[in-house]
Amino acid sequence: METFLNIMLIRFAVLAGCLVVAALLLFTVALALKRRGKLDEVRRYTDPAVKAGLRAAARRFEGPKPTTPRSRDRGGR
């Protein structure tokens, strides 16, 4: 049991370390872009992709919607 807990603790530490490194990397990139004056340009390009990703995630968490009889008659279109 102790070995299992040690493995789980190491796994958690590695995961938490990766998240910290990713956050620091993202912060560094944002800071560099801000210093060069290109942060607004990057935001303009990434905004549609982020919004589309959030919409897709929201649809995924909503779950499957029941199909109507009419949609089955048209081949699901």
All heavy atoms as a GROMACS GRO file, in nm:
protein
  599
    1MET      N    1   0.081  -0.119   0.000
    1MET     CA    2   0.000   0.000   0.000
    1MET      C    3   0.086   0.126   0.000
    1MET      O    4   0.053   0.223  -0.067
    1MET     CB    5  -0.091  -0.004   0.124
    1MET     CG    6  -0.190   0.107   0.127
    1MET     SD    7  -0.314   0.076   0.004
    1MET     CE    8  -0.424   0.208   0.034
    2GLU      N    9   0.195   0.121   0.072
    2GLU     CA   10   0.283   0.238   0.077
    2GLU      C   11   0.346   0.265  -0.058
    2GLU      O   12   0.358   0.381  -0.099
    2GLU     CB   13   0.393   0.215   0.181
    2GLU     CG   14   0.482   0.335   0.200
    2GLU     CD   15   0.589   0.312   0.305
    2GLU    OE1   16   0.581   0.211   0.376
    2GLU    OE2   17   0.681   0.395   0.312
    3THR      N   18   0.380   0.161  -0.130
    3THR     CA   19   0.439   0.178  -0.263
    3THR      C   20   0.338   0.245  -0.358
    3THR      O   21   0.374   0.334  -0.434
    3THR     CB   22   0.482   0.042  -0.321
    3THR    OG1   23   0.570  -0.020  -0.228
    3THR    CG2   24   0.550   0.057  -0.453
    4PHE      N   25   0.214   0.200  -0.350
    4PHE     CA   26   0.110   0.259  -0.434
    4PHE      C   27   0.093   0.408  -0.403
    4PHE      O   28   0.081   0.490  -0.495
    4PHE     CB   29  -0.022   0.184  -0.412
    4PHE     CG   30  -0.138   0.247  -0.485
    4PHE    CD1   31  -0.149   0.233  -0.622
    4PHE    CD2   32  -0.234   0.318  -0.417
    4PHE    CE1   33  -0.254   0.290  -0.691
    4PHE    CE2   34  -0.340   0.376  -0.484
    4PHE     CZ   35  -0.350   0.361  -0.621
    5LEU      N   36   0.090   0.444  -0.276
    5LEU     CA   37   0.075   0.584  -0.239
    5LEU      C   38   0.195   0.667  -0.285
    5LEU      O   39   0.179   0.781  -0.327
    5LEU     CB   40   0.056   0.596  -0.088
    5LEU     CG   41  -0.077   0.543  -0.035
    5LEU    CD1   42  -0.080   0.549   0.117
    5LEU    CD2   43  -0.192   0.620  -0.094
    6ASN      N   44   0.314   0.610  -0.277
    6ASN     CA   45   0.433   0.681  -0.326
    6ASN      C   46   0.424   0.705  -0.476
    6ASN      O   47   0.458   0.814  -0.524
    6ASN     CB   48   0.560   0.603  -0.292
    6ASN     CG   49   0.596   0.613  -0.147
    6ASN    OD1   50   0.557   0.707  -0.078
    6ASN    ND2   51   0.671   0.516  -0.098
    7ILE      N   52   0.380   0.605  -0.548
    7ILE     CA   53   0.367   0.620  -0.693
    7ILE      C   54   0.263   0.727  -0.726
    7ILE      O   55   0.283   0.811  -0.815
    7ILE     CB   56   0.331   0.485  -0.759
    7ILE    CG1   57   0.451   0.392  -0.750
    7ILE    CG2   58   0.288   0.504  -0.903
    7ILE    CD1   59   0.422   0.251  -0.794
    8MET      N   60   0.150   0.727  -0.654
    8MET     CA   61   0.047   0.828  -0.678
    8MET      C   62   0.097   0.968  -0.644
    8MET      O   63   0.067   1.064  -0.714
    8MET     CB   64  -0.079   0.795  -0.597
    8MET     CG   65  -0.147   0.667  -0.641
    8MET     SD   66  -0.196   0.668  -0.814
    8MET     CE   67  -0.324   0.789  -0.810
    9LEU      N   68   0.176   0.980  -0.538
    9LEU     CA   69   0.231   1.110  -0.500
    9LEU      C   70   0.330   1.160  -0.605
    9LEU      O   71   0.330   1.277  -0.641
    9LEU     CB   72   0.300   1.099  -0.363
    9LEU     CG   73   0.357   1.228  -0.307
    9LEU    CD1   74   0.246   1.330  -0.287
    9LEU    CD2   75   0.430   1.202  -0.177
   10ILE      N   76   0.413   1.071  -0.655
   10ILE     CA   77   0.509   1.109  -0.760
   10ILE      C   78   0.434   1.149  -0.886
   10ILE      O   79   0.468   1.248  -0.951
   10ILE     CB   80   0.607   0.993  -0.787
   10ILE    CG1   81   0.699   0.975  -0.667
   10ILE    CG2   82   0.686   1.017  -0.914
   10ILE    CD1   83   0.784   0.850  -0.672
   11ARG      N   84   0.329   1.076  -0.919
   11ARG     CA   85   0.249   1.109  -1.037
   11ARG      C   86   0.186   1.248  -1.022
   11ARG      O   87   0.187   1.328  -1.117
   11ARG     CB   88   0.140   1.003  -1.053
   11ARG     CG   89   0.052   1.022  -1.170
   11ARG     CD   90  -0.046   0.909  -1.179
   11ARG     NE   91  -0.161   0.951  -1.255
   11ARG     CZ   92  -0.281   0.898  -1.246
   11ARG    NH1   93  -0.301   0.799  -1.163
   11ARG    NH2   94  -0.378   0.941  -1.317
   12PHE      N   95   0.132   1.277  -0.905
   12PHE     CA   96   0.073   1.408  -0.880
   12PHE      C   97   0.179   1.517  -0.890
   12PHE      O   98   0.154   1.623  -0.947
   12PHE     CB   99   0.006   1.411  -0.742
   12PHE     CG  100  -0.044   1.546  -0.704
   12PHE    CD1  101  -0.159   1.597  -0.763
   12PHE    CD2  102   0.023   1.624  -0.612
   12PHE    CE1  103  -0.207   1.723  -0.730
   12PHE    CE2  104  -0.023   1.749  -0.578
   12PHE     CZ  105  -0.138   1.798  -0.637
   13ALA      N  106   0.297   1.492  -0.834
   13ALA     CA  107   0.403   1.592  -0.837
   13ALA      C  108   0.448   1.620  -0.980
   13ALA      O  109   0.472   1.736  -1.017
   13ALA     CB  110   0.521   1.545  -0.752
   14VAL      N  111   0.459   1.519  -1.061
   14VAL     CA  112   0.499   1.538  -1.201
   14VAL      C  113   0.392   1.616  -1.276
   14VAL      O  114   0.423   1.709  -1.352
   14VAL     CB  115   0.526   1.401  -1.268
   14VAL    CG1  116   0.538   1.415  -1.419
   14VAL    CG2  117   0.651   1.337  -1.210
   15LEU      N  118   0.267   1.582  -1.254
   15LEU     CA  119   0.158   1.653  -1.320
   15LEU      C  120   0.154   1.800  -1.276
   15LEU      O  121   0.140   1.890  -1.360
   15LEU     CB  122   0.025   1.585  -1.289
   15LEU     CG  123  -0.099   1.644  -1.356
   15LEU    CD1  124  -0.088   1.630  -1.507
   15LEU    CD2  125  -0.222   1.576  -1.304
   16ALA      N  126   0.165   1.824  -1.147
   16ALA     CA  127   0.164   1.962  -1.098
   16ALA      C  128   0.285   2.039  -1.151
   16ALA      O  129   0.273   2.157  -1.187
   16ALA     CB  130   0.163   1.962  -0.945
   17GLY      N  131   0.400   1.975  -1.158
   17GLY     CA  132   0.519   2.040  -1.212
   17GLY      C  133   0.502   2.077  -1.358
   17GLY      O  134   0.542   2.186  -1.400
   18CYS      N  135   0.441   1.989  -1.435
   18CYS     CA  136   0.417   2.018  -1.577
   18CYS      C  137   0.321   2.136  -1.593
   18CYS      O  138   0.341   2.221  -1.681
   18CYS     CB  139   0.360   1.896  -1.647
   18CYS     SG  140   0.481   1.765  -1.672
   19LEU      N  141   0.219   2.141  -1.509
   19LEU     CA  142   0.125   2.254  -1.516
   19LEU      C  143   0.193   2.386  -1.480
   19LEU      O  144   0.168   2.489  -1.544
   19LEU     CB  145   0.006   2.230  -1.424
   19LEU     CG  146  -0.092   2.122  -1.470
   19LEU    CD1  147  -0.198   2.098  -1.363
   19LEU    CD2  148  -0.155   2.160  -1.601
   20VAL      N  149   0.281   2.384  -1.381
   20VAL     CA  150   0.353   2.506  -1.342
   20VAL      C  151   0.446   2.551  -1.455
   20VAL      O  152   0.453   2.669  -1.489
   20VAL     CB  153   0.431   2.483  -1.211
   20VAL    CG1  154   0.528   2.596  -1.185
   20VAL    CG2  155   0.335   2.469  -1.094
   21VAL      N  156   0.516   2.457  -1.514
   21VAL     CA  157   0.606   2.491  -1.625
   21VAL      C  158   0.528   2.547  -1.743
   21VAL      O  159   0.569   2.646  -1.805
   21VAL     CB  160   0.690   2.368  -1.667
   21VAL    CG1  161   0.763   2.392  -1.798
   21VAL    CG2  162   0.790   2.333  -1.557
   22ALA      N  163   0.413   2.488  -1.774
   22ALA     CA  164   0.330   2.538  -1.885
   22ALA      C  165   0.280   2.679  -1.855
   22ALA      O  166   0.279   2.766  -1.944
   22ALA     CB  167   0.213   2.444  -1.909
   23ALA      N  168   0.239   2.705  -1.732
   23ALA     CA  169   0.191   2.838  -1.696
   23ALA      C  170   0.304   2.940  -1.705
   23ALA      O  171   0.284   3.052  -1.754
   23ALA     CB  172   0.132   2.836  -1.555
   24LEU      N  173   0.423   2.905  -1.658
   24LEU     CA  174   0.537   2.996  -1.668
   24LEU      C  175   0.575   3.024  -1.813
   24LEU      O  176   0.607   3.137  -1.849
   24LEU     CB  177   0.657   2.940  -1.592
   24LEU     CG  178   0.649   2.947  -1.440
   24LEU    CD1  179   0.766   2.872  -1.377
   24LEU    CD2  180   0.646   3.090  -1.393
   25LEU      N  181   0.570   2.923  -1.896
   25LEU     CA  182   0.601   2.940  -2.037
   25LEU      C  183   0.498   3.031  -2.105
   25LEU      O  184   0.536   3.122  -2.180
   25LEU     CB  185   0.604   2.803  -2.107
   25LEU     CG  186   0.644   2.802  -2.252
   25LEU    CD1  187   0.788   2.851  -2.267
   25LEU    CD2  188   0.631   2.662  -2.308
   26LEU      N  189   0.371   3.012  -2.075
   26LEU     CA  190   0.267   3.096  -2.132
   26LEU      C  191   0.283   3.241  -2.085
   26LEU      O  192   0.269   3.335  -2.165
   26LEU     CB  193   0.130   3.042  -2.092
   26LEU     CG  194   0.009   3.111  -2.153
   26LEU    CD1  195   0.008   3.092  -2.304
   26LEU    CD2  196  -0.118   3.056  -2.091
   27PHE      N  197   0.314   3.260  -1.958
   27PHE     CA  198   0.336   3.394  -1.905
   27PHE      C  199   0.456   3.460  -1.973
   27PHE      O  200   0.451   3.579  -2.007
   27PHE     CB  201   0.358   3.387  -1.754
   27PHE     CG  202   0.386   3.520  -1.691
   27PHE    CD1  203   0.286   3.614  -1.675
   27PHE    CD2  204   0.514   3.551  -1.648
   27PHE    CE1  205   0.312   3.736  -1.618
   27PHE    CE2  206   0.541   3.673  -1.590
   27PHE     CZ  207   0.440   3.767  -1.575
   28THR      N  208   0.562   3.385  -1.995
   28THR     CA  209   0.682   3.440  -2.059
   28THR      C  210   0.652   3.483  -2.202
   28THR      O  211   0.696   3.590  -2.246
   28THR     CB  212   0.795   3.336  -2.057
   28THR    OG1  213   0.818   3.297  -1.922
   28THR    CG2  214   0.921   3.391  -2.116
   29VAL      N  215   0.579   3.401  -2.274
   29VAL     CA  216   0.544   3.435  -2.412
   29VAL      C  217   0.456   3.559  -2.415
   29VAL      O  218   0.477   3.650  -2.497
   29VAL     CB  219   0.476   3.315  -2.481
   29VAL    CG1  220   0.413   3.355  -2.614
   29VAL    CG2  221   0.575   3.202  -2.502
   30ALA      N  222   0.356   3.566  -2.325
   30ALA     CA  223   0.268   3.683  -2.322
   30ALA      C  224   0.346   3.809  -2.286
   30ALA      O  225   0.323   3.916  -2.344
   30ALA     CB  226   0.156   3.660  -2.222
   31LEU      N  227   0.439   3.798  -2.193
   31LEU     CA  228   0.519   3.914  -2.155
   31LEU      C  229   0.608   3.961  -2.270
   31LEU      O  230   0.619   4.081  -2.296
   31LEU     CB  231   0.605   3.879  -2.033
   31LEU     CG  232   0.680   3.994  -1.967
   31LEU    CD1  233   0.582   4.096  -1.913
   31LEU    CD2  234   0.768   3.941  -1.856
   32ALA      N  235   0.669   3.866  -2.342
   32ALA     CA  236   0.753   3.902  -2.455
   32ALA      C  237   0.671   3.970  -2.566
   32ALA      O  238   0.715   4.068  -2.627
   32ALA     CB  239   0.824   3.779  -2.510
   33LEU      N  240   0.551   3.917  -2.591
   33LEU     CA  241   0.465   3.977  -2.693
   33LEU      C  242   0.419   4.117  -2.651
   33LEU      O  243   0.409   4.207  -2.734
   33LEU     CB  244   0.344   3.888  -2.719
   33LEU     CG  245   0.372   3.760  -2.796
   33LEU    CD1  246   0.250   3.671  -2.796
   33LEU    CD2  247   0.416   3.792  -2.938
   34LYS      N  248   0.393   4.134  -2.522
   34LYS     CA  249   0.350   4.266  -2.476
   34LYS      C  250   0.462   4.368  -2.490
   34LYS      O  251   0.440   4.483  -2.528
   34LYS     CB  252   0.304   4.258  -2.330
   34LYS     CG  253   0.246   4.387  -2.280
   34LYS     CD  254   0.190   4.372  -2.141
   34LYS     CE  255   0.130   4.504  -2.097
   34LYS     NZ  256   0.067   4.494  -1.967
   35ARG      N  257   0.583   4.327  -2.459
   35ARG     CA  258   0.697   4.419  -2.471
   35ARG      C  259   0.721   4.460  -2.615
   35ARG      O  260   0.767   4.571  -2.642
   35ARG     CB  261   0.823   4.355  -2.415
   35ARG     CG  262   0.824   4.351  -2.265
   35ARG     CD  263   0.956   4.301  -2.214
   35ARG     NE  264   0.956   4.300  -2.068
   35ARG     CZ  265   1.055   4.254  -1.996
   35ARG    NH1  266   1.161   4.202  -2.055
   35ARG    NH2  267   1.047   4.258  -1.865
   36ARG      N  268   0.692   4.370  -2.709
   36ARG     CA  269   0.712   4.402  -2.850
   36ARG      C  270   0.590   4.470  -2.912
   36ARG      O  271   0.592   4.506  -3.030
   36ARG     CB  272   0.743   4.275  -2.928
   36ARG     CG  273   0.877   4.217  -2.890
   36ARG     CD  274   0.910   4.096  -2.970
   36ARG     NE  275   1.038   4.042  -2.924
   36ARG     CZ  276   1.082   3.923  -2.953
   36ARG    NH1  277   1.008   3.844  -3.030
   36ARG    NH2  278   1.196   3.881  -2.907
   37GLY      N  279   0.484   4.481  -2.835
   37GLY     CA  280   0.364   4.549  -2.884
   37GLY      C  281   0.278   4.464  -2.976
   37GLY      O  282   0.200   4.518  -3.053
   38LYS      N  283   0.291   4.334  -2.970
   38LYS     CA  284   0.215   4.248  -3.059
   38LYS      C  285   0.110   4.165  -2.986
   38LYS      O  286   0.046   4.079  -3.045
   38LYS     CB  287   0.310   4.153  -3.132
   38LYS     CG  288   0.406   4.228  -3.222
   38LYS     CD  289   0.476   4.135  -3.315
   38LYS     CE  290   0.575   4.215  -3.398
   38LYS     NZ  291   0.550   4.201  -3.537
   39LEU      N  292   0.090   4.192  -2.858
   39LEU     CA  293  -0.006   4.114  -2.781
   39LEU      C  294  -0.149   4.134  -2.833
   39LEU      O  295  -0.224   4.038  -2.844
   39LEU     CB  296   0.002   4.151  -2.633
   39LEU     CG  297  -0.082   4.066  -2.538
   39LEU    CD1  298  -0.041   3.920  -2.547
   39LEU    CD2  299  -0.070   4.117  -2.396
   40ASP      N  300  -0.186   4.256  -2.868
   40ASP     CA  301  -0.320   4.281  -2.920
   40ASP      C  302  -0.343   4.211  -3.054
   40ASP      O  303  -0.452   4.159  -3.081
   40ASP     CB  304  -0.344   4.431  -2.937
   40ASP     CG  305  -0.356   4.502  -2.803
   40ASP    OD1  306  -0.398   4.437  -2.706
   40ASP    OD2  307  -0.322   4.622  -2.796
   41GLU      N  308  -0.239   4.207  -3.136
   41GLU     CA  309  -0.250   4.138  -3.265
   41GLU      C  310  -0.272   3.988  -3.246
   41GLU      O  311  -0.354   3.927  -3.313
   41GLU     CB  312  -0.123   4.163  -3.346
   41GLU     CG  313  -0.126   4.106  -3.485
   41GLU     CD  314   0.002   4.135  -3.560
   41GLU    OE1  315   0.075   4.230  -3.522
   41GLU    OE2  316   0.030   4.064  -3.657
   42VAL      N  317  -0.198   3.931  -3.152
   42VAL     CA  318  -0.213   3.788  -3.125
   42VAL      C  319  -0.351   3.759  -3.066
   42VAL      O  320  -0.414   3.660  -3.101
   42VAL     CB  321  -0.101   3.740  -3.030
   42VAL    CG1  322  -0.127   3.599  -2.982
   42VAL    CG2  323   0.033   3.747  -3.100
   43ARG      N  324  -0.399   3.846  -2.979
   43ARG     CA  325  -0.533   3.828  -2.923
   43ARG      C  326  -0.639   3.830  -3.032
   43ARG      O  327  -0.735   3.753  -3.028
   43ARG     CB  328  -0.564   3.939  -2.822
   43ARG     CG  329  -0.505   3.917  -2.689
   43ARG     CD  330  -0.553   4.024  -2.593
   43ARG     NE  331  -0.489   4.010  -2.465
   43ARG     CZ  332  -0.486   4.103  -2.373
   43ARG    NH1  333  -0.543   4.220  -2.396
   43ARG    NH2  334  -0.426   4.083  -2.258
   44ARG      N  335  -0.623   3.920  -3.128
   44ARG     CA  336  -0.720   3.930  -3.237
   44ARG      C  337  -0.724   3.801  -3.319
   44ARG      O  338  -0.830   3.759  -3.363
   44ARG     CB  339  -0.682   4.049  -3.325
   44ARG     CG  340  -0.794   4.108  -3.400
   44ARG     CD  341  -0.750   4.230  -3.474
   44ARG     NE  342  -0.604   4.228  -3.493
   44ARG     CZ  343  -0.532   4.330  -3.530
   44ARG    NH1  344  -0.589   4.444  -3.554
   44ARG    NH2  345  -0.402   4.320  -3.544
   45TYR      N  346  -0.609   3.738  -3.340
   45TYR     CA  347  -0.604   3.616  -3.419
   45TYR      C  348  -0.652   3.494  -3.340
   45TYR      O  349  -0.711   3.402  -3.395
   45TYR     CB  350  -0.463   3.589  -3.471
   45TYR     CG  351  -0.425   3.678  -3.587
   45TYR    CD1  352  -0.316   3.762  -3.580
   45TYR    CD2  353  -0.499   3.678  -3.704
   45TYR    CE1  354  -0.280   3.843  -3.685
   45TYR    CE2  355  -0.465   3.759  -3.810
   45TYR     CZ  356  -0.356   3.842  -3.800
   45TYR     OH  357  -0.321   3.922  -3.904
   46THR      N  358  -0.624   3.490  -3.211
   46THR     CA  359  -0.658   3.371  -3.133
   46THR      C  360  -0.800   3.377  -3.076
   46THR      O  361  -0.853   3.273  -3.036
   46THR     CB  362  -0.559   3.352  -3.017
   46THR    OG1  363  -0.558   3.470  -2.935
   46THR    CG2  364  -0.420   3.323  -3.068
   47ASP      N  365  -0.861   3.492  -3.072
   47ASP     CA  366  -0.994   3.506  -3.014
   47ASP      C  367  -1.098   3.415  -3.081
   47ASP      O  368  -1.171   3.345  -3.011
   47ASP     CB  369  -1.038   3.652  -3.016
   47ASP     CG  370  -1.163   3.677  -2.936
   47ASP    OD1  371  -1.173   3.619  -2.826
   47ASP    OD2  372  -1.249   3.754  -2.982
   48PRO      N  373  -1.108   3.410  -3.214
   48PRO     CA  374  -1.208   3.320  -3.275
   48PRO      C  375  -1.182   3.172  -3.244
   48PRO      O  376  -1.277   3.097  -3.222
   48PRO     CB  377  -1.194   3.347  -3.425
   48PRO     CG  378  -1.130   3.480  -3.436
   48PRO     CD  379  -1.044   3.494  -3.315
   49ALA      N  380  -1.056   3.133  -3.239
   49ALA     CA  381  -1.026   2.992  -3.210
   49ALA      C  382  -1.062   2.956  -3.066
   49ALA      O  383  -1.116   2.849  -3.039
   49ALA     CB  384  -0.878   2.965  -3.235
   50VAL      N  385  -1.036   3.047  -2.974
   50VAL     CA  386  -1.070   3.022  -2.833
   50VAL      C  387  -1.221   3.015  -2.816
   50VAL      O  388  -1.272   2.926  -2.747
   50VAL     CB  389  -1.008   3.131  -2.743
   50VAL    CG1  390  -1.061   3.122  -2.603
   50VAL    CG2  391  -0.857   3.121  -2.744
   51LYS      N  392  -1.294   3.106  -2.880
   51LYS     CA  393  -1.439   3.104  -2.870
   51LYS      C  394  -1.497   2.976  -2.928
   51LYS      O  395  -1.590   2.917  -2.872
   51LYS     CB  396  -1.499   3.226  -2.940
   51LYS     CG  397  -1.481   3.353  -2.860
   51LYS     CD  398  -1.545   3.470  -2.930
   51LYS     CE  399  -1.524   3.598  -2.851
   51LYS     NZ  400  -1.582   3.714  -2.919
   52ALA      N  401  -1.444   2.931  -3.042
   52ALA     CA  402  -1.491   2.807  -3.102
   52ALA      C  403  -1.462   2.688  -3.012
   52ALA      O  404  -1.545   2.597  -2.998
   52ALA     CB  405  -1.427   2.787  -3.239
   53GLY      N  406  -1.345   2.688  -2.951
   53GLY     CA  407  -1.311   2.579  -2.858
   53GLY      C  408  -1.402   2.577  -2.737
   53GLY      O  409  -1.444   2.470  -2.691
   54LEU      N  410  -1.435   2.693  -2.684
   54LEU     CA  411  -1.525   2.699  -2.569
   54LEU      C  412  -1.666   2.654  -2.607
   54LEU      O  413  -1.734   2.586  -2.530
   54LEU     CB  414  -1.528   2.841  -2.511
   54LEU     CG  415  -1.402   2.884  -2.438
   54LEU    CD1  416  -1.412   3.031  -2.398
   54LEU    CD2  417  -1.378   2.799  -2.316
   55ARG      N  418  -1.711   2.692  -2.727
   55ARG     CA  419  -1.843   2.646  -2.772
   55ARG      C  420  -1.846   2.495  -2.788
   55ARG      O  421  -1.942   2.428  -2.749
   55ARG     CB  422  -1.881   2.713  -2.904
   55ARG     CG  423  -1.933   2.854  -2.888
   55ARG     CD  424  -1.999   2.903  -3.016
   55ARG     NE  425  -1.910   2.897  -3.131
   55ARG     CZ  426  -1.832   2.996  -3.172
   55ARG    NH1  427  -1.833   3.111  -3.108
   55ARG    NH2  428  -1.755   2.982  -3.278
   56ALA      N  429  -1.739   2.439  -2.844
   56ALA     CA  430  -1.732   2.294  -2.861
   56ALA      C  431  -1.729   2.222  -2.726
   56ALA      O  432  -1.794   2.119  -2.709
   56ALA     CB  433  -1.608   2.257  -2.943
   57ALA      N  434  -1.656   2.278  -2.630
   57ALA     CA  435  -1.652   2.218  -2.497
   57ALA      C  436  -1.789   2.225  -2.430
   57ALA      O  437  -1.832   2.130  -2.364
   57ALA     CB  438  -1.547   2.288  -2.412
   58ALA      N  439  -1.859   2.336  -2.448
   58ALA     CA  440  -1.992   2.350  -2.389
   58ALA      C  441  -2.089   2.249  -2.451
   58ALA      O  442  -2.169   2.188  -2.380
   58ALA     CB  443  -2.043   2.492  -2.408
   59ARG      N  444  -2.082   2.231  -2.582
   59ARG     CA  445  -2.168   2.132  -2.647
   59ARG      C  446  -2.136   1.992  -2.598
   59ARG      O  447  -2.225   1.909  -2.580
   59ARG     CB  448  -2.150   2.138  -2.798
   59ARG     CG  449  -2.226   2.250  -2.864
   59ARG     CD  450  -2.234   2.231  -3.014
   59ARG     NE  451  -2.104   2.209  -3.075
   59ARG     CZ  452  -2.028   2.304  -3.128
   59ARG    NH1  453  -2.069   2.428  -3.127
   59ARG    NH2  454  -1.911   2.275  -3.182
   60ARG      N  455  -2.010   1.964  -2.576
   60ARG     CA  456  -1.970   1.830  -2.530
   60ARG      C  457  -2.023   1.802  -2.390
   60ARG      O  458  -2.066   1.691  -2.360
   60ARG     CB  459  -1.818   1.819  -2.534
   60ARG     CG  460  -1.768   1.684  -2.497
   60ARG     CD  461  -1.620   1.675  -2.514
   60ARG     NE  462  -1.577   1.541  -2.480
   60ARG     CZ  463  -1.452   1.504  -2.476
   60ARG    NH1  464  -1.358   1.590  -2.505
   60ARG    NH2  465  -1.419   1.382  -2.443
   61PHE      N  466  -2.020   1.903  -2.302
   61PHE     CA  467  -2.066   1.883  -2.166
   61PHE      C  468  -2.218   1.883  -2.155
   61PHE      O  469  -2.273   1.832  -2.058
   61PHE     CB  470  -2.007   1.988  -2.073
   61PHE     CG  471  -1.862   1.965  -2.043
   61PHE    CD1  472  -1.769   2.064  -2.068
   61PHE    CD2  473  -1.818   1.846  -1.991
   61PHE    CE1  474  -1.635   2.043  -2.042
   61PHE    CE2  475  -1.685   1.823  -1.963
   61PHE     CZ  476  -1.592   1.922  -1.988
   62GLU      N  477  -2.288   1.939  -2.254
   62GLU     CA  478  -2.434   1.936  -2.252
   62GLU      C  479  -2.487   1.796  -2.270
   62GLU      O  480  -2.592   1.763  -2.220
   62GLU     CB  481  -2.490   2.026  -2.362
   62GLU     CG  482  -2.480   2.172  -2.332
   62GLU     CD  483  -2.528   2.257  -2.449
   62GLU    OE1  484  -2.570   2.200  -2.552
   62GLU    OE2  485  -2.522   2.379  -2.438
   63GLY      N  486  -2.416   1.715  -2.343
   63GLY     CA  487  -2.460   1.578  -2.366
   63GLY      C  488  -2.535   1.565  -2.497
   63GLY      O  489  -2.565   1.665  -2.564
   64PRO      N  490  -2.568   1.443  -2.534
   64PRO     CA  491  -2.638   1.422  -2.662
   64PRO      C  492  -2.781   1.473  -2.654
   64PRO      O  493  -2.850   1.459  -2.553
   64PRO     CB  494  -2.634   1.271  -2.680
   64PRO     CG  495  -2.619   1.216  -2.543
   64PRO     CD  496  -2.541   1.318  -2.464
   65LYS      N  497  -2.824   1.534  -2.764
   65LYS     CA  498  -2.960   1.583  -2.772
   65LYS      C  499  -3.045   1.475  -2.838
   65LYS      O  500  -3.000   1.407  -2.930
   65LYS     CB  501  -2.966   1.712  -2.853
   65LYS     CG  502  -2.894   1.825  -2.786
   65LYS     CD  503  -2.907   1.952  -2.864
   65LYS     CE  504  -2.833   2.063  -2.792
   65LYS     NZ  505  -2.841   2.188  -2.864
   66PRO      N  506  -3.168   1.459  -2.794
   66PRO     CA  507  -3.253   1.358  -2.858
   66PRO      C  508  -3.284   1.398  -3.002
   66PRO      O  509  -3.305   1.515  -3.032
   66PRO     CB  510  -3.379   1.358  -2.772
   66PRO     CG  511  -3.378   1.488  -2.698
   66PRO     CD  512  -3.233   1.529  -2.686
   67THR      N  513  -3.286   1.300  -3.089
   67THR     CA  514  -3.315   1.328  -3.230
   67THR      C  515  -3.465   1.334  -3.251
   67THR      O  516  -3.542   1.263  -3.188
   67THR     CB  517  -3.255   1.219  -3.321
   67THR    OG1  518  -3.309   1.093  -3.281
   67THR    CG2  519  -3.105   1.216  -3.310
   68THR      N  520  -3.506   1.418  -3.340
   68THR     CA  521  -3.648   1.430  -3.372
   68THR      C  522  -3.680   1.335  -3.486
   68THR      O  523  -3.592   1.300  -3.566
   68THR     CB  524  -3.682   1.575  -3.413
   68THR    OG1  525  -3.606   1.608  -3.528
   68THR    CG2  526  -3.651   1.671  -3.300
   69PRO      N  527  -3.804   1.293  -3.497
   69PRO     CA  528  -3.840   1.202  -3.607
   69PRO      C  529  -3.813   1.262  -3.744
   69PRO      O  530  -3.777   1.194  -3.837
   69PRO     CB  531  -3.990   1.178  -3.587
   69PRO     CG  532  -4.015   1.209  -3.444
   69PRO     CD  533  -3.914   1.312  -3.406
   70ARG      N  534  -3.827   1.395  -3.758
   70ARG     CA  535  -3.805   1.458  -3.887
   70ARG      C  536  -3.657   1.448  -3.927
   70ARG      O  537  -3.626   1.430  -4.044
   70ARG     CB  538  -3.848   1.604  -3.885
   70ARG     CG  539  -3.843   1.662  -4.023
   70ARG     CD  540  -3.870   1.809  -4.036
   70ARG     NE  541  -3.950   1.871  -3.934
   70ARG     CZ  542  -3.968   2.001  -3.929
   70ARG    NH1  543  -3.913   2.080  -4.018
   70ARG    NH2  544  -4.041   2.055  -3.834
   71SER      N  545  -3.567   1.461  -3.831
   71SER     CA  546  -3.425   1.456  -3.867
   71SER      C  547  -3.384   1.317  -3.913
   71SER      O  548  -3.295   1.301  -3.993
   71SER     CB  549  -3.338   1.501  -3.749
   71SER     OG  550  -3.348   1.407  -3.645
   72ARG      N  551  -3.454   1.214  -3.861
   72ARG     CA  552  -3.423   1.077  -3.906
   72ARG      C  553  -3.472   1.054  -4.049
   72ARG      O  554  -3.413   0.982  -4.125
   72ARG     CB  555  -3.488   0.975  -3.812
   72ARG     CG  556  -3.412   0.959  -3.685
   72ARG     CD  557  -3.465   0.839  -3.609
   72ARG     NE  558  -3.467   0.875  -3.468
   72ARG     CZ  559  -3.558   0.840  -3.382
   72ARG    NH1  560  -3.660   0.765  -3.421
   72ARG    NH2  561  -3.552   0.876  -3.258
   73ASP      N  562  -3.584   1.117  -4.084
   73ASP     CA  563  -3.639   1.100  -4.219
   73ASP      C  564  -3.547   1.160  -4.324
   73ASP      O  565  -3.544   1.114  -4.437
   73ASP     CB  566  -3.777   1.166  -4.229
   73ASP     CG  567  -3.880   1.094  -4.145
   73ASP    OD1  568  -3.856   0.977  -4.111
   73ASP    OD2  569  -3.984   1.157  -4.112
   74ARG      N  570  -3.472   1.261  -4.288
   74ARG     CA  571  -3.383   1.327  -4.384
   74ARG      C  572  -3.242   1.270  -4.380
   74ARG      O  573  -3.150   1.331  -4.431
   74ARG     CB  574  -3.376   1.476  -4.354
   74ARG     CG  575  -3.507   1.545  -4.372
   74ARG     CD  576  -3.493   1.691  -4.342
   74ARG     NE  577  -3.620   1.758  -4.353
   74ARG     CZ  578  -3.636   1.885  -4.329
   74ARG    NH1  579  -3.535   1.959  -4.292
   74ARG    NH2  580  -3.755   1.940  -4.340
   75GLY      N  581  -3.224   1.160  -4.317
   75GLY     CA  582  -3.091   1.101  -4.310
   75GLY      C  583  -3.002   1.168  -4.209
   75GLY      O  584  -2.880   1.165  -4.221
   76GLY      N  585  -3.061   1.230  -4.108
   76GLY     CA  586  -2.982   1.295  -4.005
   76GLY      C  587  -2.928   1.432  -4.042
   76GLY      O  588  -2.840   1.485  -3.979
   77ARG      N  589  -2.982   1.489  -4.149
   77ARG     CA  590  -2.932   1.620  -4.194
   77ARG      C  591  -3.026   1.729  -4.155
   77ARG      O  592  -3.141   1.721  -4.144
   77ARG     CB  593  -2.915   1.622  -4.345
   77ARG     CG  594  -2.805   1.530  -4.386
   77ARG     CD  595  -2.788   1.535  -4.534
   77ARG     NE  596  -2.719   1.413  -4.574
   77ARG     CZ  597  -2.706   1.374  -4.695
   77ARG    NH1  598  -2.755   1.444  -4.792
   77ARG    NH2  599  -2.644   1.264  -4.723
   0.00000   0.00000   0.00000
